[in-house]
Amino acid sequence: MQRILLKRRQRVRRKAGIRKHVQGTPLRPRLAVYRSLKHMYAQIIDDVAGKTLAAANTRQAHVAKGGNKAAAAEVGKLLAEKAKQVGVAEVAFDRGGFRYHGRVKALADAARAAGLKF
C-alpha cells in the first residue's frame, strides 16, 4: 500500500511540473492523457475558457476493450477525428505525469498520424 501511495505522489508531482509549462490556449489547446490500469482517457482542453473541446476513451462502445496499445491507438485516432470536427489542428501534449512510453506513446503517435500536430 505504501508503495502505491508513493508512486501516485510522485506522478502527481511530475504532473505539476509539466502543467507549469503546458498551457492550453484557444489557438493551441492542451491534449491531456490519463492512463488507468484498464482504460485510456484523452481530452482536448482550452484552459483559458475552461472548456473541454473533444474527448475520447476506451470505455466508449466502438473502441477496442482493454488497456493495451491497440486500444490507446484507437483513442488517439478517434480524438484526432473529433478535433478536426471542432476545428483544432494543433495541440500541446500533456502526458499527465506518465512516462512517454507504451500506451501514452501509442495514443500520441496515432493522433499525429490522424492529422493532429504537436
Stockholm file with secondary structure:
# STOCKHOLM 1.0

chainA/1-118         MQRILLKRRQRVRRKAGIRKHVQGTPLRPRLAVYRSLKHMYAQIIDDVAGKTLAAANTRQAHVAKGGNKAAAAEVGKLLAEKAKQVGVAEVAFDRGGFRYHGRVKALADAARAAGLKF
#=GR chainA/1-118 SS CHHHHHHHHHHHHHHHHHHHHCCCCSSSCEEEEEECSSCEEEEEEETTTTEEEEEEETTSTTSCSSSSHHHHHHHHHHHHHHHHHHTCCBCEEECTTSCSSTHHHHHHHHHHHTTCBC
#=GC SS_cons         CHHHHHHHHHHHHHHHHHHHHCCCCSSSCEEEEEECSSCEEEEEEETTTTEEEEEEETTSTTSCSSSSHHHHHHHHHHHHHHHHHHTCCBCEEECTTSCSSTHHHHHHHHHHHTTCBC
//
